[in-house]
Amino acid sequence: MLQWIIPSEIVDDKDIIMELTPGVGGQEAMLFTKHMFDMYCRYANWKGWKAEILRHDTTDLGGIRSAHIAISGHNAFKVLKFEGGVHRVQRVPKTEKAGRLHTSTMTVAVIPQPSEIDIVIHPSDIELEFKRSGGAGGQHVNTTDSCVRIYHKASGIVTESQMERNQHRNRELAMKALRAKLYERELQAIVKETTTARKIQIGTAARSEKVRTYNFAQDRITDHRAHLTVHDVQSFLRGEDDFDYFSNMLQQWYNLQSLTEILNKYET
């Protein structure tokens, strides 16, 4: 019923790029980022979506310094836009000998992917740089100029891809990331112009907002926007039924917030 009253956001049907970055907490934050990365990849697979890794910089301990995932599927942005923001974990790290509880953070950005029609990039708008890929990947990766770096002159945005051995494929992935970032800038302009569209910020702009806490000691997950709490952290991080249930609850909360805004507008 609510979906007939509440208009969809202009990007709800878009595919997305998720950017995951560790925050405070050093190695523990990087390990937590890896857990989140795995959860989102598993969830995309569980939903029957396509998850494509654009960037995946790992540490010696198995953590992640930075990761970008392109996720394609029905209403991907609508489902995952609530993941944008700062995620906090409270647990005893494996490296903690005294058994003390540590608090670490990581940040998720959810950027809708435009089509080539939405964002047109002319060859004269960009500068391409080809270099040897770094990190793991085998001898072939490290001895060929397979890494592609794209600089967009007008915006100053830089994107890069070295995940594939093929230079042409890396160029496609870097262009996909550039197109998404340019589209995000356009969305911010729309957000400033309209009241209703500001809810787009749930997925794109609220990167400094603490949105969720994962407390391992108390085995609970709390979303601070909806004041929603569930239990069983390990099951949640598997990225299947429990995570999907949580996402649906956030969507219901969001719909109620939107309905309240519509009613308040009519009252005034």
N, C-alpha and C positions, 0 to 999 in steps of 0.2 A: 504493500500500500504506500509506504513512504517513498519508494523509488519513483512512483508516479507523480508525487507532489514535488519532490526535491529534484531540481535539474542536475544533470551530471556535470562534472567539471569538464572543461574543454579538452583535458588531456587524459581523462579516465581510461580511454581505450588504447592509449599509447603503450608501446614497449618501453623498456627502461634501461638505464645504465645505473648500477649501484656502485658507489665508490666507498670503500672501507679503509679507514685510517686509524691506527692506534693513537690514544691520547696519553694521559698521565699514567704512569705505572711501569715504564720501561719494558722489560722482557715479558712481564705478566700481561701487560696491555696488548703486546703483540701476539701472545698465545691466545688471549681472549678474542682478538680479531680473527684468528684462524678458526676458532670455534664458530664465530658468527658467519664467516665466509662459507664454511662447510654446511651450516644450517640453511643458508639461502640457496646454495647449489642443490642440496637435497630437496628442499621445498619445491624449487622449480621443476625438478625431475618428478617429484611426487604429483605435481599438478599437471604433468604432461607438457610443460613448457620447454623451451629451449634456453639453456644457459651457456653462454660463450665467454670464456675468460679472456679479457683484454689485457689485463696486467696482473702479475702475481709475484711480488718481491718477498722472498722468504728469508728467515734468519736461520742460524745454525741450530737453534733449539726447536725449530719447527713452527715458529711464530710467523706473522705476516707484517711487513713494514707498510705495504700498500697493495690494494687489490681493486680491480675494476671488473665488474661482471655485466655483460649485456644479457638481459632476460627478455625473451619474446614469448608472448602468450596472451590469451584472452583476458582483457582488463588487468594487465600486469601492474600498471601504475595505480589503478583504483585499489587493488588488493595490498600493494606493498608501500604505498605512499606514507603510511603511518610509521615506517621504519626510519624515516629521516630524523636525524638528531643525534644527541649524545647518549650512548648506552653505558651504564655503569655496572661493574661486577664487584661483588664482595665475597671473597673466598680466601682460603689458605693456599698460597701457591705451592707447587711441588718442590720448589727450591727453598721454601721457608722451613728451616730446621726447628725453630722455636714454636711453630704452630700458631703464629699470629695471623689474624685476619687482615688482609690487604684490600684496599679499594683501588680499582683501576678503571679506565674508561677507553672507549673507542667511539668513533664517529661514523655515521652512515649518511651518505647523500644519495637521494633518489632522484634521478634526472630523466624526464620523459624523452624518448627518442622520436625525433621528427622524421617525416619521410623526406625524400630528396625534393619533393615539390614544396614542402614547408620551408625548407632552408636551401637556397641555391648558393653554391660556392663556386666562383669562377676560378680557373687556374691562375689568373693573374693576382688573385687575392691571397695566395699562399706561397710560402717558401718551403721546399722539401729538403731534408737532410738525410742521408743514408750513412749508417755506421754499423760497426760490428756489435752484435748483441753481447751483453754481459750476463754473468750468472750461469746457472745450470742450463743444460740443453745439448751438450755433446760437442764434439770437435767441429762438426759442420756449422753449427750455429755461431760459434765464436770466431770462426775464420772467414766468414762471408759478411758482406754489408747488408744483412737482412733486416736490421732495425731501422724503422722509419720514424722520423720526427717531423711534425708539421707545425709551422708557425703561421698564424693568421694575422696578417699585417694590420688590419683595421682595429681589431679587438685586443691584440697582444696575447691571445690565447695560444698555448702550446700543447699539443697532444703527441703521444708517442706509443708505438707498439713494437714489441720484439717477441711476442708469444709464438709466432709461427716461423718456420724455417724459410718460407717463401716471402720475398720482398713485396710482391704484388698484394699478397694477402694481408701483410702487416700494414700496407698503405690503406687498404679498405677498412681495417679495424681502427686505425688512427683517424681516418676521415669520419667514421661513425661517431667516435668520441667527440671530435670537433663540432660536428653538426649538432650533437646533443647539447653541448655547452653553449653554442650560439642560440639555440632554441630556448634554453633556460633563461638567457638574458632577455629575450623577447617576452617570455612569460612574466618576468619581474616587472616589466613595463605595464603589462595588462593588470597585474596585481595592484599596482599603485593607482590605477584608474577606476577600478570597480570594487565595491564592498564585498559582493558575493565571491568574486574570483580570488579574494585574498586567501581563501582556504587552500589554494594551491600550495601555499607556503608550508603546509604540513609535510609535503614531500620534498620541497626544493630549497627553501630559504632558512628554515629553522635549524641550521646546523650547529648552533651553539646552545640550543635548548636541551636540557636533560630530560629525556623522554621516558627512560625505563631503567629499572634496577633489577639485577639478577643476584639474589642473595642465596648463596649455596648453603650457608650454615642453617638458615631457616627454610631452605628448599622452596623458595617462592620467587615469583616474578611479578613486579608491580609496574604498571604504566601510570606515570604521574599526570598525564593529561586527563585521562578518563577515570582516574582513581580506581583502576581495575587490577585485581590481584588474583593470580592462579598459582598452583603449586606443581611440583615435580619438574625441576629445572632440567634434568637430564632428558626426560621425555620431550620437553619443549624444544630443546636444542637439536633433537633429531629432525626437526623440520617437517613433521607430518601432521597427524590429526590435531594434536594439542596446539601447535602453532597456528594451524588453519582456524581452529575454534577461536583462538585469541584474536586473530585478524578479523574474523566475522564480528566479534563483540566490539572491536574498535570501530568497525564500519557502522554498526548500529548506534554507537555513541555519537559518531560523526553526523549521522542522519538526524538524530535528535537535536544536536547543536544547530544544524542547518535549518531544521523546522522551526526551532525557537527564534532564529534570526528572521525567518520569513514572517512569522506571526508578529514579532515586534515591529517589523517594517510596516505591516498593515495597521497596527495600533497607532503608530505615529502619523 
